[in-house]
Amino acid sequence: MEINGCAAIVTGGASGLGEATARRLAAEGVTVTIFDRNGDRAKEVAGEIGARANMVAGDVTDPDDCQKAVDQAAAAGPLRIVVNCAGTGWVGRVINRDGSPHDLGAFQFIQNLNVIGTFNVMTRAASAMATTEPMDNGERGVIVNTASVAAFDGQIGQLAYSASKGAVVGMTLPAARDLAVVGIRVLAIAPGLFDTPLLAMLPEEQRNALGQSVNFPKRLGNPAEYGNLVVQIARNSYLNAEVIRLDGGIRMPPK
Ligand SMILES: NC(=O)c1ccc[n+]([C@@H]2O[C@H](COP(=O)([O-])OP(=O)(O)OC[C@H]3O[C@@H](n4cnc5c(N)ncnc54)[C@H](O)[C@@H]3O)[C@@H](O)[C@H]2O)c1
């Protein structure tokens, strides 16, 4: 797919994987709408990118905020690329050390953000994309959702997080089948360990140790490598309905 000149929406685009994706897409001639709860940082990133970026401050769990962000993205050009990066993790076991059960509110919070947030943006963006003129090959665009290797290699304490990322994986094939009729592809990327602000909070020593646990190359992933894959997915029209691990071959141990 030719991406130069089209519009994109990137949720979570104010930080980490989403920020790197927004920068990379803009560098390829895409007009990017950064949709993030952190409005101040979203504004900063959009300002640094320049004319090819704008932003909407809002919450992916709020359908009205999502509609507003999609409308703004669709006004900037033919909306052809949707990247869902807003999300977060949670640590909690089925039963806590004191024998009490996993907190329900925490479990619901993670499903709401990682699953409902992805659903909200994907569905609203697909509606808008379906109204665009198709390209010569009938294609209208691509949706890339962010899963995690935790969808497959869930570690101790990742009950809520793995459930949410498993749901992102599970939505990929039915969404791709639903949207084939309008020429929209749907894929997910399952990242391993990436050097984002999340991991930057860990001491250097611990980050190095995590890097050493990767098969090859023995280091954390660079967010730009995630942004590159989004561009490669967008460009390659024959990629569809697949979950791509981007993880240096890591297989997470129980803990
Ligand atoms: N960093 C990793 O190693 C890694 C590995 C696997 C999967 N992931 C997944 O990748 C995604 C991005 O992770 P990251 O490391 O870039 O995180 P990050 O914390 O650097 O960025 C997440 C962004 O999402 C935004 N956000 C959070 N909740 C939001 C909401 N309700 N509405 C709108 N925006 C919201 C935050 O403000 C932030 O800008 C997440 O879904 C995460 O689970 C990350």
The ligand as an SDF file (V2000), in Angstrom:
LIG
                    3D

 44 48  0  0  0  0  0  0  0  0999 V2000
    7.3060   -1.8610   26.2720 N   0  0  0  0  0  0  0  0  0  0  0  0
    7.2220   -3.1760   26.1580 C   0  0  0  0  0  0  0  0  0  0  0  0
    8.1890   -3.9100   26.4110 O   0  0  0  0  0  0  0  0  0  0  0  0
    5.9380   -3.8230   25.6660 C   0  0  0  0  0  0  0  0  0  0  0  0
    5.9330   -5.2080   25.4510 C   0  0  0  0  0  0  0  0  0  0  0  0
    4.7880   -5.8230   25.0020 C   0  0  0  0  0  0  0  0  0  0  0  0
    3.6420   -5.0790   24.7970 C   0  0  0  0  0  0  0  0  0  0  0  0
    3.6650   -3.7430   25.0270 N   0  0  0  0  0  0  0  0  0  0  0  0
    2.4170   -3.0130   24.7950 C   0  0  0  0  0  0  0  0  0  0  0  0
    2.6540   -1.9290   23.9260 O   0  0  0  0  0  0  0  0  0  0  0  0
    1.7610   -0.8720   24.2260 C   0  0  0  0  0  0  0  0  0  0  0  0
    2.5760    0.4090   24.4050 C   0  0  0  0  0  0  0  0  0  0  0  0
    3.4770    0.2120   25.4650 O   0  0  0  0  0  0  0  0  0  0  0  0
    4.6620    1.2570   25.7900 P   0  0  0  0  0  0  0  0  0  0  0  0
    5.7490    0.4720   26.4140 O   0  0  0  0  0  0  0  0  0  0  0  0
    4.9040    2.0940   24.6120 O   0  0  0  0  0  0  0  0  0  0  0  0
    3.9680    2.0720   26.9730 O   0  0  0  0  0  0  0  0  0  0  0  0
    4.0900    3.6130   27.3930 P   0  0  0  0  0  0  0  0  0  0  0  0
    3.6110    3.6560   28.8060 O   0  0  0  0  0  0  0  0  0  0  0  0
    5.4420    4.1660   27.0530 O   0  0  0  0  0  0  0  0  0  0  0  0
    3.0100    4.3430   26.4470 O   0  0  0  0  0  0  0  0  0  0  0  0
    1.6370    4.1170   26.5810 C   0  0  0  0  0  0  0  0  0  0  0  0
    0.9020    5.3810   26.1820 C   0  0  0  0  0  0  0  0  0  0  0  0
   -0.4990    5.0970   26.2560 O   0  0  0  0  0  0  0  0  0  0  0  0
   -1.1620    6.2000   26.8500 C   0  0  0  0  0  0  0  0  0  0  0  0
   -2.3950    5.7440   27.4910 N   0  0  0  0  0  0  0  0  0  0  0  0
   -2.5110    4.9380   28.5770 C   0  0  0  0  0  0  0  0  0  0  0  0
   -3.8070    4.7680   28.8860 N   0  0  0  0  0  0  0  0  0  0  0  0
   -4.5270    5.4800   27.9800 C   0  0  0  0  0  0  0  0  0  0  0  0
   -5.9180    5.7030   27.7880 C   0  0  0  0  0  0  0  0  0  0  0  0
   -6.8340    5.1700   28.6030 N   0  0  0  0  0  0  0  0  0  0  0  0
   -6.3100    6.4750   26.7450 N   0  0  0  0  0  0  0  0  0  0  0  0
   -5.3880    7.0460   25.9190 C   0  0  0  0  0  0  0  0  0  0  0  0
   -4.0490    6.8850   26.0670 N   0  0  0  0  0  0  0  0  0  0  0  0
   -3.6320    6.1010   27.0930 C   0  0  0  0  0  0  0  0  0  0  0  0
   -0.1740    6.7380   27.8780 C   0  0  0  0  0  0  0  0  0  0  0  0
   -0.4570    8.0970   28.2210 O   0  0  0  0  0  0  0  0  0  0  0  0
    1.1610    6.5770   27.1140 C   0  0  0  0  0  0  0  0  0  0  0  0
    1.4630    7.7360   26.3590 O   0  0  0  0  0  0  0  0  0  0  0  0
    0.9600   -1.3170   25.4550 C   0  0  0  0  0  0  0  0  0  0  0  0
   -0.2630   -1.8680   25.0210 O   0  0  0  0  0  0  0  0  0  0  0  0
    1.8270   -2.4100   26.0490 C   0  0  0  0  0  0  0  0  0  0  0  0
    1.0640   -3.3510   26.7650 O   0  0  0  0  0  0  0  0  0  0  0  0
    4.7740   -3.1000   25.4580 C   0  0  0  0  0  0  0  0  0  0  0  0
  1  2  1  0
  2  3  2  0
  2  4  1  0
  4  5  1  0
  4 44  2  0
  5  6  2  0
  6  7  1  0
  7  8  2  0
  8  9  1  0
  8 44  1  0
  9 10  1  0
  9 42  1  0
 10 11  1  0
 11 12  1  0
 11 40  1  0
 12 13  1  0
 13 14  1  0
 14 15  2  0
 14 16  1  0
 14 17  1  0
 17 18  1  0
 18 19  2  0
 18 20  1  0
 18 21  1  0
 21 22  1  0
 22 23  1  0
 23 24  1  0
 23 38  1  0
 24 25  1  0
 25 26  1  0
 25 36  1  0
 26 27  1  0
 26 35  1  0
 27 28  2  0
 28 29  1  0
 29 30  1  0
 29 35  2  0
 30 31  1  0
 30 32  2  0
 32 33  1  0
 33 34  2  0
 34 35  1  0
 36 37  1  0
 36 38  1  0
 38 39  1  0
 40 41  1  0
 40 42  1  0
 42 43  1  0
M  CHG  2   8   1  16  -1
M  END
$$$$
